[in-house]
């Protein structure tokens, strides 16, 4: 749900946390925890299919299962 833009996976919840990687539209993530409120967003701790764990803002997540 990013409108074709990259979703930034960060090392912690918040806009000032380091960016770990960019996730393409349609990337499936496993939610590990959250939400945590920070910087006006609800952040979720997630893991992608490469086993990278980080945090993403929930505004751009869509439940698929």
Beta strands, then each sheet from edge to edge (+ up, - down):
strand 1: 7-10
strand 2: 19-23
strand 3: 30-38
strand 4: 41-47
strand 5: 53-57
sheet 1: 1+ 2-
sheet 2: 3+ 4- 5+
end
